[in-house]
Amino acid sequence: MVDRWGAAIGAGGALLGVALTGGFNLLRGRQEFRDKEAERSEQRKIMHREARREAYLDVLRKYHEADRKIQELWKIRPGPDSEVPVDPIVLETDAAILDLREACANVILEGPDEVARAAHGLWTACEEVSTVTNEIAFANHGSDQRLFQLAADEQSALEAERHSARGQFMRAASDAIGGRAPGFD
């Protein structure tokens, strides 16, 4: 009888041991799954942050190219009449602003909304300069003055708006990628 009880207790202990080992393995497996899932989620966040950063940097590169062209554009003189071909810098400026618009469209896709709005504002401010300079050039055919001389007040306002839009974009982009988060010095 003692042998039976001993065998029963031994079998019960073995079953309990197997059950506990299986339970611990199940819990460890679940924890490993959660850890791996958290790691994958963190990797996705890092990749998304890097994609945003690249999109934001592309906007700034395109903006600086457009800025350089806009500065040259303000220095041209209107043609002697409307039949004269357009100055090449006008076309170059339009192309640079178009490149900026494409970069801003990528930011709109990457988000977030605040950065997308700031990117759109940056592009719009540059586009406004191009529009106004074309209007001034058309209205002043034959003038020997440069565009910035013909529109000093308008130029100041447009340039202030453009530089403000750049600052807004940079602040929004920096916030979006964590550049001004506490401890991110």
Secondary structure as the mmCIF struct_conf table of DSSP 4:
data_model
#
loop_
_struct_conf.conf_type_id
_struct_conf.id
_struct_conf.beg_label_comp_id
_struct_conf.beg_label_asym_id
_struct_conf.beg_label_seq_id
_struct_conf.end_label_comp_id
_struct_conf.end_label_asym_id
_struct_conf.end_label_seq_id
HELX_RH_AL_P HELX_RH_AL_P1 VAL A 2 LEU A 73
TURN_TY1_P TURN_TY1_P1 TRP A 74 LYS A 75
HELX_LH_PP_P HELX_LH_PP_P1 ILE A 76 GLY A 79
BEND BEND1 PRO A 80 ASP A 81
TURN_TY1_P TURN_TY1_P2 SER A 82 GLU A 83
BEND BEND2 VAL A 84 VAL A 84
HELX_LH_PP_P HELX_LH_PP_P2 PRO A 85 ASP A 87
HELX_RH_AL_P HELX_RH_AL_P2 PRO A 88 GLU A 110
HELX_RH_AL_P HELX_RH_AL_P3 ASP A 113 ALA A 139
TURN_TY1_P TURN_TY1_P3 ASN A 140 GLY A 142
BEND BEND3 GLN A 145 GLN A 145
HELX_RH_AL_P HELX_RH_AL_P4 LEU A 147 LEU A 150
TURN_TY1_P TURN_TY1_P4 ALA A 151 ALA A 151
HELX_RH_AL_P HELX_RH_AL_P5 ALA A 152 ALA A 176
TURN_TY1_P TURN_TY1_P5 ILE A 177 ARG A 180
BEND BEND4 ALA A 181 ALA A 181
TURN_TY1_P TURN_TY1_P6 PRO A 182 GLY A 183
#
